[in-house]
Each structure stands twice: as structure tokens, then as C-alpha cells.
Amino acid sequence: MAKLKYQFNPLTLKFDIIRIPFHKRFAKILIHLVFYAGVFLGLGYAFSMIYDTPVEQSLKRANAEYMLKYELAQKQISELSNTLATLEAKDNNIYRAIFEADTIPLSIRRGGYGGVDRYANLRSASNSLILIKTLRALDELTWRAYIQSRSFDDVVDMAKNKEKMILCVPAIQPINTKDLVRISSFYGIRRDPMRGVPTMHTGIDFAGPIGTPIYSTGDGIVIEAGYSFNGYGNEVIVDHGFGYKTRYAHLHKINVKAGQRVKRAEMIATLGSSGKSTGPHLHYEVIVRGKPVNPINYFNDMTEEDYQKMLENFTNQFLD
């Protein structure tokens, strides 16, 4: 039975029952509910600020574990990158240098993973920055490893063909030392004999009598044999492979034709004065990967006797 409340009435000198309207009673109950709910929520919030719930504790442990794994992965990626950088440096400066091959530029070693934003689908994910950074680093390592693997394949092929390469590299003078009168012009800047102005001379000029034999300085294939209208007159160009070519210009007579294979010390032409020439001489060039270089760096120190013996050995092989 609900408790009744009374109030003394001085007029009747009696205690009258106090009747509270329903809306007031409901409002009072609602105020109590709101008050206790606020107290409960406040205590719960204060508790959560001090103590983690079991779910939060589990999530924090999992997050800490993932962060540890991420840091270890980043460390491994960094170590792999440093190891790969060491291999790339050795490849460019040692392995490829031994075989006089072009180094691989940084633009190629680092150029295979840029362009289109391939990580756009990850930008809306949680921890997207970490994901994108990690995937980009892995893609970079994958590309660098691929380029390095291809480079090592090239180095292996060059090593297998080292003996063949030795025979192909221009390594002797194109004129027998006993037939040589003098070197009339060296590689470098000189005064042009026709125009009288300083110009770059891309070869070496060997002066001698017309008809002096001229020999191929390495094994190769004749790619040009005929008259050139660029001032070289009668010329022969031999492609030796491995990035090497040689040019023999101002010739008197050409003894080979385009497409013909020639050997080192094989006679390919005779000295002349055709084309833009002020006198009988051979203009000789060594071209490495499309650029003329100083031919004197490709002359072996051979005596006249050694040179003559080499020519006799080639003649005997040819007759056999």
C-alpha cells in the first residue's frame, strides 16, 4: 500500500491527505531517472579513463603486436635496401666495368614503380599511410631486384664470351710498324687542315705511302665498305660487337665488302688519299657505344718483330 502524506488544515483543525497530480509525480520520477543515469554514465566514463575494459585491453595488445611486426618489417626492408644498394654499386663500378659495359643509370634502377597512383584504392582504408608506405617500399625492392637480376644475367653472358670479346676488341695498330712513316695527327682538338679553324679530330692519322696494307684491329663484321660523301672518301667500318666499332678512312683500295667477317690482322684495304685529304694517310677511329674514343688507348705495346709474327700467323691460318 502506497504511503499517504498529510497536511494540517488550521481551518478544520484536521489533517488532510495531500494528493499530488500525476504529471508532477511522473516528472519527479523522470528527474530521478535522469539524475541516476547521469551519475551512472559519469562513473562509467571516469572508470574507463582509469581502467581499460577487457575488450580494450585485447585491442591494445593486438595493436602493440602489429606495431612491433611493422617496425621489424621496416627494419628488414631497410636492411634489404642497403644490401641491394651495395650490389648495385659493385655491379656498376666493378662487374660491368671489367667488361667495359655501360653502367645502369639510377633512373632505370628506380624507374619501374612510379607513374599512376597504384595505391589509390588503399587511401580510404584505416592506417592507409602505413600500408601505402610499406607497399611502395616492397614494390621498389622488387623492381630493383629485377633490374639487378637482369644485369647479373648480362654479366654472366659477358663472362662466358670473354675470350671472344678479347679477340674482338680493337687492340693493335691498323698499319704494320715497319710500314709506318709517322703519326701525322692525334686524337683531340686540332687546327683543321682545310679550314684552318680548331676542330675535334676523332681519330688518329697514320701517314705512309699509297698502297700500304691496312689491317683489321679486331675480329668483327664489315658493316660499311665504299665511298663516303662525308669527307672520309673510301672507308671501311667494322662492327666488332660488345659495343666496339672501328673506322678506316681515306683508303686507296678496299679489299672487303659489307657483311663480310674479318679477323684481327686480316688485310682489309690499302692506304690512300681519297675524300677530304691533304695527302696519303689513314684516318683510324675507335668507336665505343656510339662515341669516338682515343685509339691510342687500344694499341698494344708490340715490337715490329711481334707485329710481323702476328701477321705471318694470320696468313698461315688463312692458307691452312
MARPA-301479 format. One line per field, with one value per atom (N, C-alpha, C): residue number from 0; residue in one letter; x, y, z. Coordinates in pm, whole numbers, plus 50000, padded with zeros to 5 digits. Example, Ala and Ser with C-alpha at 12.3 -4.5 7.8 and 13.67 -1.06 7.14 Angstrom:
seq <- c(0  0  0  1  1  1) $
type <- c(A  A  A  S  S  S) $
c1 <- c(51319  51230  51320  51285  51367  51290) $
c2 <- c(49431  49550  49670  49775  49894  50003) $
c3 <- c(50780  50780  50780  50708  50714  50787) $
END
This chain:
seq <- c(0  0  0  1  1  1  2  2  2  3  3  3  4  4  4  5  5  5  6  6  6  7  7  7  8  8  8  9  9  9  10  10  10  11  11  11  12  12  12  13  13  13  14  14  14  15  15  15  16  16  16  17  17  17  18  18  18  19  19  19  20  20  20  21  21  21  22  22  22  23  23  23  24  24  24  25  25  25  26  26  26  27  27  27  28  28  28  29  29  29  30  30  30  31  31  31  32  32  32  33  33  33  34  34  34  35  35  35  36  36  36  37  37  37  38  38  38  39  39  39  40  40  40  41  41  41  42  42  42  43  43  43  44  44  44  45  45  45  46  46  46  47  47  47  48  48  48  49  49  49  50  50  50  51  51  51  52  52  52  53  53  53  54  54  54  55  55  55  56  56  56  57  57  57  58  58  58  59  59  59  60  60  60  61  61  61  62  62  62  63  63  63  64  64  64  65  65  65  66  66  66  67  67  67  68  68  68  69  69  69  70  70  70  71  71  71  72  72  72  73  73  73  74  74  74  75  75  75  76  76  76  77  77  77  78  78  78  79  79  79  80  80  80  81  81  81  82  82  82  83  83  83  84  84  84  85  85  85  86  86  86  87  87  87  88  88  88  89  89  89  90  90  90  91  91  91  92  92  92  93  93  93  94  94  94  95  95  95  96  96  96  97  97  97  98  98  98  99  99  99  100  100  100  101  101  101  102  102  102  103  103  103  104  104  104  105  105  105  106  106  106  107  107  107  108  108  108  109  109  109  110  110  110  111  111  111  112  112  112  113  113  113  114  114  114  115  115  115  116  116  116  117  117  117  118  118  118  119  119  119  120  120  120  121  121  121  122  122  122  123  123  123  124  124  124  125  125  125  126  126  126  127  127  127  128  128  128  129  129  129  130  130  130  131  131  131  132  132  132  133  133  133  134  134  134  135  135  135  136  136  136  137  137  137  138  138  138  139  139  139  140  140  140  141  141  141  142  142  142  143  143  143  144  144  144  145  145  145  146  146  146  147  147  147  148  148  148  149  149  149  150  150  150  151  151  151  152  152  152  153  153  153  154  154  154  155  155  155  156  156  156  157  157  157  158  158  158  159  159  159  160  160  160  161  161  161  162  162  162  163  163  163  164  164  164  165  165  165  166  166  166  167  167  167  168  168  168  169  169  169  170  170  170  171  171  171  172  172  172  173  173  173  174  174  174  175  175  175  176  176  176  177  177  177  178  178  178  179  179  179  180  180  180  181  181  181  182  182  182  183  183  183  184  184  184  185  185  185  186  186  186  187  187  187  188  188  188  189  189  189  190  190  190  191  191  191  192  192  192  193  193  193  194  194  194  195  195  195  196  196  196  197  197  197  198  198  198  199  199  199  200  200  200  201  201  201  202  202  202  203  203  203  204  204  204  205  205  205  206  206  206  207  207  207  208  208  208  209  209  209  210  210  210  211  211  211  212  212  212  213  213  213  214  214  214  215  215  215  216  216  216  217  217  217  218  218  218  219  219  219  220  220  220  221  221  221  222  222  222  223  223  223  224  224  224  225  225  225  226  226  226  227  227  227  228  228  228  229  229  229  230  230  230  231  231  231  232  232  232  233  233  233  234  234  234  235  235  235  236  236  236  237  237  237  238  238  238  239  239  239  240  240  240  241  241  241  242  242  242  243  243  243  244  244  244  245  245  245  246  246  246  247  247  247  248  248  248  249  249  249  250  250  250  251  251  251  252  252  252  253  253  253  254  254  254  255  255  255  256  256  256  257  257  257  258  258  258  259  259  259  260  260  260  261  261  261  262  262  262  263  263  263  264  264  264  265  265  265  266  266  266  267  267  267  268  268  268  269  269  269  270  270  270  271  271  271  272  272  272  273  273  273  274  274  274  275  275  275  276  276  276  277  277  277  278  278  278  279  279  279  280  280  280  281  281  281  282  282  282  283  283  283  284  284  284  285  285  285  286  286  286  287  287  287  288  288  288  289  289  289  290  290  290  291  291  291  292  292  292  293  293  293  294  294  294  295  295  295  296  296  296  297  297  297  298  298  298  299  299  299  300  300  300  301  301  301  302  302  302  303  303  303  304  304  304  305  305  305  306  306  306  307  307  307  308  308  308  309  309  309  310  310  310  311  311  311  312  312  312  313  313  313  314  314  314  315  315  315  316  316  316  317  317  317  318  318  318  319  319  319) $
type <- c(M  M  M  A  A  A  K  K  K  L  L  L  K  K  K  Y  Y  Y  Q  Q  Q  F  F  F  N  N  N  P  P  P  L  L  L  T  T  T  L  L  L  K  K  K  F  F  F  D  D  D  I  I  I  I  I  I  R  R  R  I  I  I  P  P  P  F  F  F  H  H  H  K  K  K  R  R  R  F  F  F  A  A  A  K  K  K  I  I  I  L  L  L  I  I  I  H  H  H  L  L  L  V  V  V  F  F  F  Y  Y  Y  A  A  A  G  G  G  V  V  V  F  F  F  L  L  L  G  G  G  L  L  L  G  G  G  Y  Y  Y  A  A  A  F  F  F  S  S  S  M  M  M  I  I  I  Y  Y  Y  D  D  D  T  T  T  P  P  P  V  V  V  E  E  E  Q  Q  Q  S  S  S  L  L  L  K  K  K  R  R  R  A  A  A  N  N  N  A  A  A  E  E  E  Y  Y  Y  M  M  M  L  L  L  K  K  K  Y  Y  Y  E  E  E  L  L  L  A  A  A  Q  Q  Q  K  K  K  Q  Q  Q  I  I  I  S  S  S  E  E  E  L  L  L  S  S  S  N  N  N  T  T  T  L  L  L  A  A  A  T  T  T  L  L  L  E  E  E  A  A  A  K  K  K  D  D  D  N  N  N  N  N  N  I  I  I  Y  Y  Y  R  R  R  A  A  A  I  I  I  F  F  F  E  E  E  A  A  A  D  D  D  T  T  T  I  I  I  P  P  P  L  L  L  S  S  S  I  I  I  R  R  R  R  R  R  G  G  G  G  G  G  Y  Y  Y  G  G  G  G  G  G  V  V  V  D  D  D  R  R  R  Y  Y  Y  A  A  A  N  N  N  L  L  L  R  R  R  S  S  S  A  A  A  S  S  S  N  N  N  S  S  S  L  L  L  I  I  I  L  L  L  I  I  I  K  K  K  T  T  T  L  L  L  R  R  R  A  A  A  L  L  L  D  D  D  E  E  E  L  L  L  T  T  T  W  W  W  R  R  R  A  A  A  Y  Y  Y  I  I  I  Q  Q  Q  S  S  S  R  R  R  S  S  S  F  F  F  D  D  D  D  D  D  V  V  V  V  V  V  D  D  D  M  M  M  A  A  A  K  K  K  N  N  N  K  K  K  E  E  E  K  K  K  M  M  M  I  I  I  L  L  L  C  C  C  V  V  V  P  P  P  A  A  A  I  I  I  Q  Q  Q  P  P  P  I  I  I  N  N  N  T  T  T  K  K  K  D  D  D  L  L  L  V  V  V  R  R  R  I  I  I  S  S  S  S  S  S  F  F  F  Y  Y  Y  G  G  G  I  I  I  R  R  R  R  R  R  D  D  D  P  P  P  M  M  M  R  R  R  G  G  G  V  V  V  P  P  P  T  T  T  M  M  M  H  H  H  T  T  T  G  G  G  I  I  I  D  D  D  F  F  F  A  A  A  G  G  G  P  P  P  I  I  I  G  G  G  T  T  T  P  P  P  I  I  I  Y  Y  Y  S  S  S  T  T  T  G  G  G  D  D  D  G  G  G  I  I  I  V  V  V  I  I  I  E  E  E  A  A  A  G  G  G  Y  Y  Y  S  S  S  F  F  F  N  N  N  G  G  G  Y  Y  Y  G  G  G  N  N  N  E  E  E  V  V  V  I  I  I  V  V  V  D  D  D  H  H  H  G  G  G  F  F  F  G  G  G  Y  Y  Y  K  K  K  T  T  T  R  R  R  Y  Y  Y  A  A  A  H  H  H  L  L  L  H  H  H  K  K  K  I  I  I  N  N  N  V  V  V  K  K  K  A  A  A  G  G  G  Q  Q  Q  R  R  R  V  V  V  K  K  K  R  R  R  A  A  A  E  E  E  M  M  M  I  I  I  A  A  A  T  T  T  L  L  L  G  G  G  S  S  S  S  S  S  G  G  G  K  K  K  S  S  S  T  T  T  G  G  G  P  P  P  H  H  H  L  L  L  H  H  H  Y  Y  Y  E  E  E  V  V  V  I  I  I  V  V  V  R  R  R  G  G  G  K  K  K  P  P  P  V  V  V  N  N  N  P  P  P  I  I  I  N  N  N  Y  Y  Y  F  F  F  N  N  N  D  D  D  M  M  M  T  T  T  E  E  E  E  E  E  D  D  D  Y  Y  Y  Q  Q  Q  K  K  K  M  M  M  L  L  L  E  E  E  N  N  N  F  F  F  T  T  T  N  N  N  Q  Q  Q  F  F  F  L  L  L  D  D  D) $
c1 <- c(50085  50000  50088  50055  50137  50123  50233  50231  50153  50072  49996  50063  50057  50112  49997  50012  49907  49959  49867  49899  49790  49830  49735  49661  49528  49444  49398  49448  49413  49268  49200  49060  48970  49002  48916  48975  49101  49174  49183  49199  49217  49337  49384  49491  49429  49452  49401  49508  49459  49552  49599  49733  49791  49786  49719  49710  49795  49902  49995  49947  49933  49889  49986  49932  50010  50132  50110  50220  50338  50305  50415  50489  50410  50475  50563  50512  50589  50716  50701  50818  50923  50876  50969  51044  50967  51031  51133  51095  51183  51311  51297  51416  51509  51451  51534  51606  51533  51595  51710  51685  51792  51912  51883  51993  52078  52010  52085  52156  52090  52156  52282  52274  52391  52502  52463  52564  52630  52546  52598  52695  52651  52737  52866  52855  52973  53072  53021  53110  53172  53089  53142  53252  53232  53334  53461  53444  53562  53636  53563  53624  53700  53637  53702  53829  53833  53952  54068  54035  54139  54172  54071  54089  54036  54109  54064  53969  53872  53781  53854  53808  53872  53885  53782  53789  53898  53904  54007  54147  54161  54291  54333  54239  54270  54309  54236  54266  54403  54435  54565  54680  54660  54765  54784  54673  54684  54750  54714  54772  54923  54962  55105  55182  55119  55184  55202  55098  55107  55212  55221  55320  55462  55482  55612  55648  55551  55576  55605  55532  55555  55696  55740  55875  55982  55959  56055  56057  55939  55932  56004  55984  56053  56204  56248  56391  56447  56373  56418  56421  56319  56316  56436  56469  56584  56714  56728  56850  56861  56748  56750  56784  56731  56761  56909  56970  57113  57197  57157  57229  57220  57100  57081  57160  57168  57245  57394  57444  57583  57606  57513  57523  57518  57430  57417  57547  57609  57734  57845  57855  57956  57930  57804  57769  57813  57782  57818  57969  58033  58172  58276  58233  58330  58292  58177  58142  58129  58049  58029  58152  58228  58349  58454  58460  58558  58537  58410  58379  58350  58381  58363  58221  58125  57984  57928  57821  57756  57702  57715  57653  57502  57427  57282  57248  57190  57163  57059  57063  56970  56826  56804  56668  56603  56684  56631  56618  56720  56715  56600  56557  56449  56323  56321  56215  56100  56087  55985  55859  55847  55731  55661  55694  55628  55507  55474  55365  55230  55135  54998  54994  54900  54885  54825  54910  54865  54810  54815  54768  54642  54573  54456  54347  54334  54228  54254  54375  54408  54391  54369  54369  54250  54143  54026  54034  54134  54146  54205  54177  54240  54389  54471  54617  54667  54603  54638  54782  54829  54964  55068  55046  55139  55136  55015  55001  55069  55043  55099  55250  55302  55447  55515  55455  55514  55508  55393  55378  55469  55483  55571  55717  55759  55896  55916  55817  55828  55831  55749  55749  55883  55940  56072  56178  56177  56275  56257  56132  56104  56160  56136  56185  56338  56400  56546  56609  56546  56597  56584  56475  56456  56563  56587  56689  56827  56857  56987  57002  56895  56899  56928  56861  56887  57031  57082  57219  57317  57292  57380  57375  57258  57248  57338  57338  57424  57572  57607  57747  57791  57702  57735  57758  57672  57691  57823  57855  57981  58101  58089  58198  58218  58107  58116  58180  58157  58210  58338  58404  58523  58632  58654  58760  58728  58601  58559  58573  58540  58549  58693  58787  58928  58975  58925  58963  58894  58780  58703  58745  58789  58826  58944  58934  59047  59170  59280  59393  59529  59530  59659  59653  59768  59770  59720  59651  59599  59706  59826  59935  60057  60125  60246  60349  60413  60508  60622  60657  60768  60725  60591  60541  60502  60499  60451  60560  60524  60615  60610  60488  60471  60322  60291  60154  60144  60061  60056  59957  59862  59765  59707  59700  59649  59503  59444  59306  59298  59195  59177  59154  59156  59136  59260  59238  59349  59299  59392  59356  59321  59199  59154  59243  59303  59396  59327  59195  59124  59074  59015  58953  59038  59137  59226  59166  59056  58992  59003  59005  59014  58890  58911  58803  58845  58747  58773  58811  58929  58973  58945  58854  58802  58881  58998  59078  59227  59303  59448  59480  59565  59606  59745  59754  59882  59928  60042  60096  60181  60173  60251  60232  60302  60290  60155  60106  59983  60002  59903  59912  59960  59995  60038  59922  59947  59839  59780  59651  59578  59507  59518  59467  59355  59261  59155  59218  59178  59239  59169  59064  58995  58897  58852  58751  58621  58548  58421  58356  58253  58178  58184  58216  58219  58075  58045  57909  57904  58019  58024  58156  58149  58269  58240  58288  58260  58297  58247  58281  58184  58239  58158  58166  58050  58046  58055  58093  58110  58255  58336  58475  58572  58521  58609  58659  58599  58641  58609  58697  58679  58701  58602  58614  58558  58607  58556  58522  58405  58365  58340  58404  58391  58320  58216  58145  58204  58269  58336  58247  58125  58039  58083  58008  58038  58047  57983  57980  58096  58183  58302  58285  58330  58339  58471  58521  58640  58615  58671  58659  58798  58808  58933  58898  58952  58908  59023  58985  59077  59155  59090  59157  59181  59279  59306  59224  59236  59163  59100  58975  58904  58902  58945  58955  58841  58745  58635  58503  58395  58263  58173  58064  57971  57915  57908  57858  57966  58088  58198  58257  58287  58354  58505  58566  58711  58773  58901  58977  59079  59121  59229  59352  59416  59537  59506  59377  59343  59349  59412  59424  59286  59241  59108  59111  59224  59232  59377  59398  59530  59518  59625  59628  59617  59543  59526  59511  59444  59424  59290  59189  59057  58979  58877  58793  58861  58826  58883  59019  59124  59257  59361  59465  59573  59696  59686  59800  59771  59852  59828  59836  59728  59726  59603  59603  59487  59427  59298  59227  59162  59202  59157  59082  58962  58881  58842  58833  58774  58648  58536  58406  58352  58327  58277  58137  58039  57899  57855  57892  57846  57927  58032  58111  58258  58320  58463  58547  58649  58742  58883  58979  59118  59172  59203  59250  59381  59460  59592  59579  59463  59440  59414  59400  59371  59485  59604  59722  59803  59829  59922  60064  60148  60290  60359  60359  60417  60540  60642  60760  60730  60815  60798  60806  60892  60906  60779  60721  60597  60483  60476  60369  60381  60504  60527  60492  60526  60495  60345  60270  60125  60066  60117  60068  60098  60218  60254  60165  60133  60046  59907  59854  59723  59726  59833  59844  59850  59924  59934  59798  59723  59591  59498  59509  59422  59454  59584  59622  59583  59591  59551  59402) $
c2 <- c(49881  50000  50124  50216  50336  50424  50485  50574  50701  50747  50869  50983  51100  51218  51308  51366  51450  51590  51682  51823  51879  51948  52001  52120  52116  52223  52304  52427  52508  52551  52547  52590  52483  52360  52249  52179  52217  52153  52002  51968  51826  51810  51685  51653  51607  51683  51646  51568  51475  51397  51486  51482  51560  51473  51522  51449  51521  51452  51510  51470  51567  51535  51435  51360  51255  51312  51425  51479  51521  51566  51604  51480  51377  51255  51196  51199  51146  51228  51361  51448  51421  51397  51370  51240  51139  51009  51024  51102  51122  51194  51293  51365  51271  51184  51087  50992  50947  50858  50925  51051  51124  51145  51178  51202  51076  50963  50839  50790  50814  50776  50858  50990  51075  51033  50999  50954  50825  50733  50606  50626  50710  50735  50806  50900  50971  50878  50791  50695  50598  50557  50467  50531  50658  50730  50745  50785  50802  50670  50561  50430  50391  50422  50386  50466  50589  50672  50617  50547  50495  50349  50272  50128  50091  50001  49951  49835  49832  49717  49597  49477  49358  49368  49422  49436  49533  49647  49747  49691  49617  49556  49461  49382  49289  49364  49471  49551  49618  49669  49734  49635  49514  49411  49375  49361  49328  49441  49565  49681  49691  49667  49670  49561  49445  49335  49369  49430  49469  49578  49672  49779  49722  49623  49560  49488  49417  49348  49446  49560  49662  49720  49749  49803  49703  49575  49472  49461  49470  49463  49582  49702  49820  49807  49749  49728  49630  49523  49426  49487  49568  49635  49728  49800  49891  49814  49701  49620  49562  49515  49462  49571  49691  49803  49838  49837  49867  49758  49632  49521  49531  49563  49577  49695  49803  49920  49884  49800  49755  49674  49585  49504  49592  49693  49783  49860  49907  49982  49892  49769  49676  49641  49626  49592  49702  49828  49939  49965  49958  50003  49891  49766  49655  49557  49489  49382  49431  49537  49586  49660  49720  49790  49694  49572  49472  49444  49439  49407  49531  49649  49777  49794  49749  49763  49891  49942  50062  50036  50134  50123  50145  50093  50110  50237  50336  50464  50449  50542  50540  50555  50626  50646  50514  50416  50284  50198  50203  50121  50163  50288  50336  50371  50341  50395  50303  50189  50093  50090  50178  50168  50302  50401  50532  50542  50666  50685  50690  50610  50611  50576  50641  50613  50474  50375  50237  50203  50297  50271  50351  50401  50486  50411  50280  50203  50182  50217  50197  50324  50436  50563  50576  50501  50509  50409  50325  50224  50287  50220  50266  50236  50322  50310  50308  50387  50386  50433  50530  50582  50472  50391  50282  50178  50143  50043  50089  50212  50264  50273  50320  50331  50195  50094  49960  49898  49908  49850  49920  50053  50125  50079  50061  50014  49873  49786  49649  49649  49734  49743  49794  49890  49942  49833  49758  49649  49544  49512  49412  49456  49583  49634  49638  49686  49693  49554  49457  49320  49263  49297  49251  49308  49439  49502  49444  49422  49367  49224  49147  49010  49009  49099  49108  49151  49242  49287  49172  49092  48978  48878  48862  48774  48826  48959  49018  48996  49014  48996  48851  48756  48614  48588  48644  48627  48688  48805  48870  48788  48728  48645  48522  48461  48344  48379  48505  48548  48629  48619  48699  48670  48541  48506  48563  48550  48607  48758  48819  48964  49011  48936  48974  48981  48889  48887  48999  49043  49144  49286  49310  49447  49495  49613  49667  49679  49611  49605  49617  49646  49662  49787  49827  49935  49883  49964  49919  49912  49963  49961  49898  49811  49748  49855  49836  49937  49960  49857  49874  49959  49965  50044  50185  50211  50340  50446  50556  50670  50755  50794  50874  50887  50928  50966  51115  51151  51291  51373  51308  51382  51290  51340  51259  51294  51218  51239  51366  51451  51570  51694  51810  51937  51969  52005  52044  52150  52211  52307  52230  52251  52180  52218  52116  52147  52213  52196  52255  52396  52413  52542  52628  52568  52644  52686  52621  52655  52535  52560  52448  52358  52230  52132  52006  51925  51800  51693  51635  51524  51394  51314  51198  51069  51080  50960  50990  50898  50916  50899  50987  50979  50917  50809  50741  50777  50844  50881  50767  50746  50640  50642  50556  50551  50495  50541  50486  50337  50258  50114  50037  50108  50041  49956  49828  49743  49796  49782  49821  49698  49677  49553  49584  49489  49499  49483  49567  49566  49471  49402  49304  49226  49112  49033  49112  49093  49163  49139  49219  49212  49348  49350  49475  49522  49644  49697  49807  49866  49962  49944  49946  49934  50003  50127  50202  50347  50429  50571  50647  50732  50816  50960  51028  51167  51262  51209  51293  51336  51324  51366  51252  51132  51019  50948  50977  50908  50760  50678  50533  50494  50425  50388  50248  50189  50061  50080  50034  50034  49890  49848  49712  49718  49636  49622  49500  49524  49416  49353  49406  49357  49415  49386  49432  49584  49653  49799  49865  49787  49842  49846  49957  49970  50040  50017  50089  50142  50259  50322  50337  50305  50316  50401  50523  50618  50668  50733  50788  50675  50562  50444  50457  50379  50372  50257  50139  50023  49949  49905  49830  49682  49595  49452  49369  49433  49360  49421  49356  49407  49398  49474  49477  49337  49300  49169  49064  49098  49000  48997  48875  48859  48872  48945  48964  48928  48892  48858  48966  48970  49062  49030  49135  49125  49084  49077  49049  49179  49175  49293  49325  49448  49486  49597  49668  49779  49823  49925  49987  50137  50194  50337  50421  50535  50623  50767  50845  50988  51033  50946  50979  51066  51133  51218  51346  51398  51522  51491  51501  51462  51554  51587  51672  51591  51459  51373  51230  51134  50993  50965  50914  50877  50792  50726  50652  50726  50756  50809  50690  50666  50549  50593  50536  50569  50442  50457  50354  50415  50348  50399  50301  50349  50265  50311  50222  50250  50383  50401  50516  50642  50642  50762  50736  50823  50806  50824  50739  50749  50754  50778  50789  50651  50628  50496  50453  50550  50516  50430  50439  50358  50212  50180  50044  49984  50043  49988  49906  49781  49702  49746  49737  49771  49654  49656  49546  49597  49515  49547  49516  49566  49538  49388  49319  49174  49101  49144  49081  49106  49226  49260  49176  49163  49085  48938  48888  48748  48726  48823  48812  48807  48890  48890  48756  48702  48574  48462  48466  48363  48369  48490  48501  48448  48481  48434  48282  48222  48077  48012  48072  48021  48030  48141  48163  48061  48033  47937  47795  47766  47632  47609) $
c3 <- c(50000  50000  50000  49911  49899  50022  50057  50173  50139  50241  50223  50299  50243  50308  50351  50473  50530  50555  50556  50584  50678  50789  50887  50830  50846  50797  50918  50936  51053  51057  50944  50942  50999  50960  51006  51125  51154  51263  51242  51114  51078  50983  50972  50876  50746  50644  50510  50432  50352  50265  50151  50130  50018  49892  49793  49665  49558  49512  49411  49271  49182  49045  48976  48881  48813  48737  48670  48588  48675  48800  48889  48938  48969  49014  48901  48778  48665  48642  48655  48636  48743  48862  48972  48946  48903  48872  48758  48657  48541  48582  48671  48719  48792  48873  48945  48848  48747  48648  48575  48533  48461  48552  48678  48772  48790  48815  48840  48713  48600  48473  48450  48481  48466  48558  48684  48780  48730  48676  48628  48510  48416  48299  48340  48429  48475  48542  48629  48695  48595  48495  48393  48310  48273  48195  48275  48404  48490  48506  48515  48531  48403  48289  48161  48137  48195  48178  48261  48366  48455  48422  48394  48371  48232  48163  48032  48051  47963  47963  47904  47924  47864  47713  47648  47501  47462  47534  47504  47529  47638  47667  47555  47505  47396  47269  47239  47119  47130  47248  47267  47253  47307  47291  47145  47073  46930  46852  46885  46817  46843  46971  47005  46930  46915  46843  46696  46636  46495  46474  46566  46553  46564  46650  46662  46533  46477  46350  46238  46239  46137  46148  46270  46289  46247  46276  46234  46081  46019  45872  45809  45865  45814  45829  45939  45960  45857  45830  45731  45591  45559  45429  45414  45522  45519  45499  45569  45555  45414  45358  45221  45120  45145  45055  45057  45176  45188  45121  45139  45076  44925  44876  44731  44676  44753  44710  44697  44788  44779  44652  44621  44499  44375  44377  44262  44240  44348  44337  44281  44333  44282  44136  44102  43964  43868  43903  43816  43812  43928  43939  43926  43938  43930  43819  43836  43744  43601  43581  43445  43394  43486  43445  43390  43447  43399  43251  43209  43070  42988  43047  42977  42928  43007  42972  43033  42973  43026  43165  43253  43384  43370  43464  43462  43540  43474  43544  43653  43747  43860  43814  43704  43654  43615  43571  43537  43661  43748  43869  43961  43953  44040  43961  43834  43748  43716  43782  43741  43824  43922  44010  44029  43947  43960  43869  43828  43734  43802  43752  43800  43949  44022  44164  44181  44200  44209  44347  44439  44575  44607  44505  44526  44602  44578  44644  44793  44839  44980  45062  44996  45068  45162  45137  45224  45339  45341  45447  45573  45687  45810  45804  45864  45858  45713  45627  45485  45461  45541  45522  45545  45650  45680  45569  45524  45418  45290  45249  45124  45132  45246  45262  45252  45315  45314  45175  45108  44975  44873  44888  44796  44813  44938  44964  44909  44924  44871  44718  44656  44509  44458  44530  44491  44499  44609  44624  44515  44484  44379  44245  44209  44081  44078  44186  44190  44181  44250  44244  44103  44034  43897  43804  43814  43730  43760  43889  43926  43875  43880  43828  43679  43605  43460  43433  43515  43498  43521  43626  43652  43537  43476  43358  43246  43227  43124  43157  43284  43325  43303  43334  43312  43164  43079  42934  42888  42941  42902  42950  43069  43121  43033  42989  42901  42767  42722  42593  42606  42724  42749  42646  42617  42521  42383  42344  42216  42216  42330  42341  42328  42385  42377  42232  42150  42009  41930  41979  41906  41938  42060  42099  42015  41954  41876  41965  41926  42019  41950  41822  41753  41665  41613  41516  41382  41306  41176  41066  41097  40999  41065  40991  41042  41078  41191  41238  41139  41062  40966  40845  40819  40707  40747  40877  40926  40910  40843  40829  40956  40996  41117  41146  41268  41302  41278  41182  41141  41223  41289  41369  41475  41598  41709  41737  41826  41870  41956  41931  42012  41928  41993  41923  41842  41717  41629  41530  41458  41354  41227  41179  41059  40940  40872  40762  40643  40630  40516  40548  40668  40702  40793  40859  40945  41078  41120  41247  41342  41474  41568  41560  41544  41538  41614  41647  41715  41613  41632  41547  41620  41566  41639  41615  41557  41535  41534  41478  41460  41312  41260  41119  41109  41032  41006  40864  40853  40722  40667  40536  40474  40323  40253  40107  40063  39950  39894  39866  39903  39882  40005  40112  40235  40289  40324  40374  40505  40515  40636  40689  40820  40880  40980  40988  41089  41227  41317  41451  41548  41502  41585  41501  41552  41481  41473  41363  41350  41216  41188  41063  40996  40868  40792  40772  40817  40801  40694  40661  40552  40478  40346  40263  40131  40116  39995  40012  39920  39923  40012  40100  40188  40140  40137  40094  40214  40330  40449  40468  40363  40372  40396  40427  40457  40331  40214  40092  40101  40046  40059  40205  40262  40402  40428  40536  40585  40732  40771  40912  40954  41063  41115  41249  41261  41389  41460  41573  41647  41754  41770  41877  42011  42115  42251  42259  42163  42165  42091  42022  41957  41804  41746  41600  41568  41447  41401  41260  41232  41101  41039  40909  40832  40710  40703  40601  40514  40401  40300  40232  40211  40157  40006  39959  39816  39754  39811  39761  39879  39858  39961  39923  40013  39985  40043  40112  40175  40131  40165  40132  40255  40252  40366  40392  40518  40557  40574  40534  40541  40682  40730  40860  40840  40931  40924  41058  41055  41174  41204  41330  41365  41281  41230  41147  41004  40967  40827  40747  40630  40546  40486  40505  40458  40354  40343  40248  40234  40148  40137  40159  40207  40240  40114  40127  40012  40053  39966  39992  39936  39946  39891  39989  39934  40018  40059  40173  40225  40285  40203  40246  40183  40259  40208  40168  40184  40149  40189  40142  40172  40322  40377  40518  40547  40660  40708  40827  40818  40935  41005  41129  41205  41329  41350  41466  41542  41673  41759  41819  41798  41844  41947  42067  42176  42213  42192  42221  42161  42035  41959  41974  42056  42078  42044  41962  41932  42058  42074  42187  42131  42219  42175  42137  42010  41966  42031  42075  42130  42255  42322  42441  42407  42278  42236  42154  42165  42097  42196  42165  42246  42219  42321  42303  42235  42102  42024  41949  41947  41867  41722  41635  41492  41464  41539  41521  41564  41677  41724  41627  41575  41481  41355  41304  41182  41205  41323  41356  41361  41415  41420  41280  41190  41052  40984  41009  40948  41002  41132  41190  41128  41107  41045  40902  40827  40689  40684  40775  40777  40811  40906  40940  40820  40746  40631  40520  40499  40396  40434  40567  40610  40589) $
END
